[in-house]
Each structure stands twice: as structure tokens, then as C-alpha cells.
Amino acid sequence: MNQQNALLWQQSIPGGCHWSGILHCGVTLRLTDVQGGANAAVLFFNQEEKLERYNMADTLKAQHTFRLTKGHACYSDMGRIFCCITADTAGWNDTVCGLSDAKSIQQKYGVARYQEHRNQMFRSGLDGMLIELGKWGLGMRDIVSNINFFSKVTADADGELSFHVGNSQAGDHVDLSFEMDTLVILSAAPHPLDTKPAYQPGAVDLAAFVTSAATASACQQIAENVRGLHNTHRLYQPCGGAL
């Protein structure tokens, strides 16, 4: 974090747990992989009109990419930009594999219920997302394709997907600089393709600080993002003004 940017707040999310909150335009959220091998599944919604949400297809096709990393933007289904990725020390964030659910967790790791295991229970990404969505009047129908920060998945010539162990190391971080007032939903449950034989989701630290002027134009190297930011700033003039 740039020392000249004052810390607004910080919070730790234990592995397997979940979180949600509002990130305002002009604020950067840093996600940090605490121990290495974490997965931060994230969804974005327009805080003022939650029918506008993250759109995986538009995000990828607008930027001609399969992964997300520094310099990329996260688009809504209205052609606006929720946030720009202004730092990424891991270098690859999965966009296509979605969330683990209770059935897949049970098949891979067995059962550990709250009644017996309390906070060591096995949580799925989908269950964590639904708990957080419910706090904001949202539910299952609002689950769309999410981003899995810190996780790397590639496809071979036959379309087979491979999960890359060790993509993210302890201390790796991703900075999301917000251009819209955004509801962020996050689960730190394991990636659905994680190959670890035991249920060992990694913790994720969150820190919010004011976006610096030096990083404000980080995703404008892609022409489509300039147009996306223009559309966004028409809605949030105090944040960006005219492009």
C-alpha cells in the first residue's frame, strides 16, 4: 500500500468464511492472500440498483482475455466499470470456474457440520455467497459467474481445465480501485477445482484506502475500457469527470 494513502479500514476473513460490504467510488480495496493458496470468490452489484451486476462475458470479450490481472476492468451488464485492477502480484485470477457447492465439498472433503465442528465446519463458496446476499435482499437468482481472485485455471487444446497449485504465495495481493458505489460479496471457500485432498481454505485480509491519482488510469491502456469509464463517469461525475 502506498504510504501516502490513508488506511480507511481493514478486516481479516478466515479461510472458508465470507464477507460483504459497500465500496465507494474513489476507494481501493486490497485483497491479500495471508498464507498462500487462498481463493477469494467475488461478485459485484451496483449499490443503488442491484439488478446491475458483474458480467463475466462482457468483461472478457471487451478486453480479449480469459483471465484478469493488473490493467483489466470488471464490467457490469450495463457496460459500466465497477473497478479497475490496479495491482496484482499473483498475476492470474480465474473468471470461469464459479463456486463450490455443498455437494462438491462433501464429495471432495467429507462432512464437517457446525453442530460438531463449530467454526471449523466445511463451508462451500455458494453457501457463503447466499448468506451474504441475503443480508442485502438478494438470493439464489442473483448468483452469476464470479471472479476467483488468486486462483489460476488454464484450458488445453481440448478445452480441459487445469487448476495451478501455488499460483498465489503468502502476501500476494490484488488491488481493486472502484469507479462505482459497489456492493461486494466475497467468499473465501476453496476453489471448485482445488486439488488439495484436505479442506484447507486460506485466509484473506481486506484493507480499504483512498485511490491515488497515480493509479486512477491503470486500466485505460485498453480502448474499450476508456469507453467503459466514460459510461461510468456519466453516472458518477464527482469521481472521474469528463474523459
C-alpha positions in Angstrom: 0.0 0.0 0.0 1.2 3.4 -0.8 2.1 5.1 2.4 0.6 8.4 1.4 -2.8 6.8 1.1 -4.6 6.8 4.5 -6.0 3.4 5.6 -9.8 3.6 5.9 -10.4 0.2 7.4 -9.2 -3.3 7.4 -10.6 -6.8 8.2 -9.5 -10.4 8.2 -11.6 -13.1 6.6 -10.7 -16.6 7.9 -10.5 -19.4 5.3 -13.9 -20.7 4.4 -15.7 -17.6 5.8 -17.5 -14.8 3.9 -18.0 -11.0 3.9 -19.9 -8.3 2.1 -19.8 -4.5 2.1 -20.1 -1.3 0.2 -17.0 0.1 -1.6 -17.5 3.7 -2.8 -16.2 5.3 -5.9 -12.6 6.6 -5.3 -11.8 3.8 -2.8 -9.4 0.9 -3.4 -9.9 -2.5 -1.8 -6.8 -4.6 -1.3 -7.2 -8.4 -1.1 -4.2 -10.1 0.5 -3.6 -13.9 0.4 -2.4 -14.4 4.0 -0.8 -17.8 3.9 -0.7 -18.7 0.1 -3.2 -20.7 -1.8 -6.3 -18.7 -0.9 -9.3 -18.2 -3.1 -11.4 -15.1 -3.0 -14.7 -15.6 -4.9 -16.2 -12.2 -5.6 -19.4 -10.8 -7.0 -20.2 -7.1 -7.7 -23.5 -5.2 -7.7 -24.5 -1.6 -8.2 -25.1 -0.4 -4.7 -28.0 1.8 -5.9 -29.6 -0.6 -8.3 -28.7 -4.2 -7.6 -30.2 -5.5 -10.8 -27.0 -4.2 -12.4 -24.3 -6.7 -11.6 -20.9 -8.1 -12.7 -21.0 -9.6 -16.2 -18.3 -12.2 -16.9 -19.0 -12.4 -20.7 -18.8 -8.6 -21.3 -15.7 -8.3 -19.1 -13.8 -10.9 -21.0 -14.8 -10.1 -24.6 -14.3 -6.3 -24.1 -10.7 -6.9 -23.1 -10.0 -10.0 -25.3 -8.9 -12.1 -22.3 -9.6 -15.3 -20.4 -8.0 -14.2 -17.1 -8.0 -11.0 -15.2 -4.9 -9.2 -13.9 -3.5 -5.7 -13.5 -4.8 -3.3 -16.1 -8.1 -5.1 -16.6 -11.5 -3.8 -15.6 -14.6 -5.5 -14.1 -17.7 -4.7 -16.1 -21.4 -4.6 -15.2 -24.1 -5.8 -17.5 -24.8 -2.1 -18.3 -21.4 -1.5 -19.9 -20.1 0.3 -16.9 -17.0 -0.5 -14.9 -17.2 -1.4 -11.2 -13.5 -1.4 -10.6 -10.1 -1.5 -12.2 -7.4 -4.0 -11.1 -4.6 -1.6 -10.3 -2.2 -4.1 -8.7 -1.9 -7.9 -8.9 1.2 -9.7 -7.6 -0.1 -13.2 -8.3 -0.7 -12.4 -12.0 -3.7 -14.5 -12.8 -7.3 -14.6 -11.5 -9.8 -17.2 -12.6 -13.0 -16.0 -14.4 -14.8 -19.1 -15.5 -15.0 -21.8 -12.8 -17.7 -20.5 -10.5 -18.3 -21.6 -6.9 -18.0 -24.8 -4.9 -21.4 -26.0 -3.5 -22.3 -28.3 -0.6 -22.4 -31.4 -2.7 -18.9 -30.9 -4.2 -17.4 -30.0 -0.8 -18.9 -33.2 0.6 -17.6 -35.4 -2.3 -14.1 -33.9 -2.0 -13.6 -33.5 1.7 -16.4 -35.3 3.6 -18.7 -33.7 6.1 -17.9 -31.4 9.0 -21.1 -29.8 10.4 -21.4 -26.8 12.6 -23.1 -28.9 15.3 -19.9 -30.8 15.9 -17.1 -28.6 14.5 -18.4 -25.1 15.1 -16.1 -22.6 13.2 -14.1 -25.5 11.7 -17.1 -26.6 9.7 -16.7 -27.2 6.0 -18.3 -24.2 4.1 -18.9 -24.0 0.4 -18.5 -20.9 -1.8 -22.2 -21.0 -2.8 -23.4 -21.2 0.8 -21.2 -18.3 1.8 -22.4 -16.2 -1.1 -26.0 -16.9 -0.3 -25.6 -15.9 3.3 -24.1 -12.6 2.3 -26.6 -11.9 -0.5 -29.4 -12.5 1.9 -28.2 -9.6 4.1 -28.9 -7.2 1.1 -32.3 -8.7 0.0 -30.7 -10.8 -2.7 -30.7 -14.6 -3.2 -30.0 -17.6 -5.5 -31.3 -15.9 -8.6 -28.6 -13.2 -8.1 -25.8 -15.7 -8.3 -23.9 -15.1 -11.6 -20.5 -16.1 -12.9 -18.0 -14.8 -10.4 -14.3 -14.0 -10.2 -11.9 -16.2 -8.2 -9.1 -14.0 -7.2 -5.7 -15.6 -6.5 -6.7 -18.8 -8.5 -5.2 -19.8 -11.8 -7.0 -22.1 -14.2 -6.0 -22.8 -17.8 -7.6 -24.7 -20.7 -5.8 -27.0 -23.1 -6.5 -27.5 -26.8 -9.3 -29.9 -26.0 -10.9 -27.5 -23.5 -9.9 -29.4 -20.4 -9.4 -27.1 -17.4 -6.4 -27.4 -15.2 -6.0 -25.8 -11.7 -2.5 -24.5 -11.0 -1.3 -25.1 -7.4 0.8 -22.4 -5.9 -0.3 -19.5 -8.2 -0.6 -17.3 -5.2 2.0 -17.1 -2.4 1.8 -15.7 1.1 1.5 -11.9 0.9 0.3 -11.7 -2.7 -2.3 -9.0 -3.2 -4.8 -7.6 -5.6 -6.0 -4.0 -5.6 -9.5 -3.2 -6.9 -9.9 0.5 -7.5 -13.6 1.3 -7.6 -15.3 3.6 -10.1 -18.9 2.9 -8.9 -20.5 2.6 -5.5 -20.4 -1.2 -5.4 -21.8 -3.9 -3.2 -19.0 -6.5 -2.9 -19.9 -10.1 -2.0 -16.9 -12.3 -1.1 -16.4 -16.0 -0.1 -13.0 -17.4 1.0 -14.1 -21.1 0.5 -11.9 -23.3 -1.7 -11.9 -23.0 -5.5 -14.1 -25.7 -7.0 -11.1 -27.3 -8.8 -8.6 -27.0 -5.9 -6.6 -30.3 -5.8 -5.8 -30.3 -2.1 -7.0 -33.5 -0.5 -8.0 -31.8 2.8 -10.3 -28.9 3.4 -7.8 -26.1 4.0 -9.1 -22.8 2.6 -6.8 -19.8 3.0 -7.5 -16.6 4.9 -7.9 -13.3 3.0 -7.2 -9.9 4.5 -9.1 -6.8 3.3 -7.8 -3.2 3.5 -9.5 -0.1 2.1 -7.8 3.1 1.2 -8.3 6.2 -0.9 -7.4 5.6 -4.6 -4.3 7.6 -5.5 -4.2 9.8 -8.6 -1.2 7.7 -9.9 -3.4 4.6 -10.2 -6.6 6.2 -11.5 -5.8 5.5 -15.2 -4.5 2.0 -14.7 -7.0 0.2 -17.0 -7.2 2.9 -19.7 -4.5 1.1 -21.9 -7.4 -0.9 -23.3 -9.5 1.2 -25.7 -12.8 -0.4 -24.6 -12.1 0.5 -21.0 -11.9 4.2 -21.9 -15.4 3.9 -23.2 -16.5 1.9 -20.2 -15.1 4.5 -17.8 -16.8 7.3 -19.8 -20.1 5.5 -19.4 -19.4 5.1 -15.7 -18.3 8.6 -15.0 -21.5 10.0 -16.6 -23.2 8.3 -13.6 -20.6 9.3 -11.1 -19.3 12.7 -12.2 -17.6 13.6 -8.9 -15.3 10.6 -9.3 -14.0 11.0 -12.7 -15.4 13.9 -14.6 -15.1 14.0 -18.4 -12.7 11.7 -20.3 
